[in-house]
Amino acid sequence: MDNMAKHHPDLIMCLKTKGLGIGKLCKNCSGKCPICDSYSKPFILVRICKSCFFGSLKLRCIICGSEGFSDAYYCKECVILEKDRDGCPRIINIGSSRSDLFYEKKKYNFKNSN
């Protein structure tokens, strides 16, 4: 249960050893702590691993994957509880609800060629 986002149990975090890359957040997620989803007291800059900082991923939001806008910060409470030392906080899967929606749309848009 430690490698899941707090409010979304189907989202899994990367948790590899952190590197020098700085995590980004989109306009919708800006100001949010990537661990606990709170909007209070930004404290320490978020560092992500090499594989999550490779290519176009370094410009993407670490929570939702959309275009990055601002730097990500851990909140003071997560730093005090040492949750910032767990590893890379990037969400690596899209969640079962979004993938189910994709296949439902695909199922209903299927047309028979007969």
N, C-alpha and C positions, 0 to 999 in steps of 0.2 A: 504494500500500500504506500510505501515511501516514494515510489517513482511516478506517482500520478498527480495531476493538477488537483487543487483542493476542491473546487466546485464541480469538476467534470471528471468522474471516475474512469471514463473510457479514454481519456487523453493521457499519453505516456510521454514522460520527459526523457531526453537523451542520456543525461547523467554521466557522460564520459569526462575525463580529466579536462579541466578548463585550460584554455590557451590564452593568447593575447588579444583575440578578437573581441570587439565590443558589441553586445547585443543591441538590436534596434527594436523600436515599437512603432506601430502605425498610429494614425490619428485617433482611431477608436480606442486603442489600448494605451495611449500615451498617459504616463503618470501612474500606471498600474504596476504593482509588484508582481513579477512572474511566478513567484512561489505561492503567495497567499491571496492574490487578487485584490489587495487593499490599495487605496489611493492616498495613504498617509505617509508622511515623513520619508521621502527618498533619501537614502543614506550612502550606499556604495554602488559603484558602477558594475553592471553585469558583464562578466566575461564568458565567452562561449568557446567550445572546442574547435579544433582545426577543421573537422569534417563539416561542422555546421556553419563555418565561416568561409567555406570554399565556393568560388564562382558567384553566381547571382544570389546565393543564400545569405551572403553578408549584408545585403541591402534589404532583406525581408524581415518582417515582424517575427519575433521569436515565439509569440503566442498564437497568432492566427495565420501567419504566412503571407499577409498582404504587404504592400510597399512600405518600407521602413521610413519613419519620419523623425523620431527623436531617439536619444540614447535611453537604454533601460537601466533602472536602478532597483536594488533591493531595498525594502523598507527597513526601518531601524529594528523592529521587532524580530524580523527574520535574521538579521545580523546578530542580534543578542542571543537568539536561540541557535545560532550557527547553521542555519539552513542554507546560507549562501555558500557553504563549503561542501555541499553534497555532490556537485558536479554541474555540467552544462544544463541550463534550465529550458532549452529549446524543446517545444512540443514536436515530436517526430511523426505522429500519426494524425489523420484528420478526424478521427472519431467515428464510431459506428453509425451515429445518426446521419452524418453527412454522406457516408458511403452508402448507406441504405437508401437515401434519397436519390443518389445517382443511379442506382440500379432500378429503383421504382420508375424513374423517368424513362430509363432505357427500355424497360418492360412495356410501358404503355405507348411508347413511340415506335415500337416494332411494327413493321408493315410486311404483310405476306406478299411475295412476288408472284403468286398464282393468278 
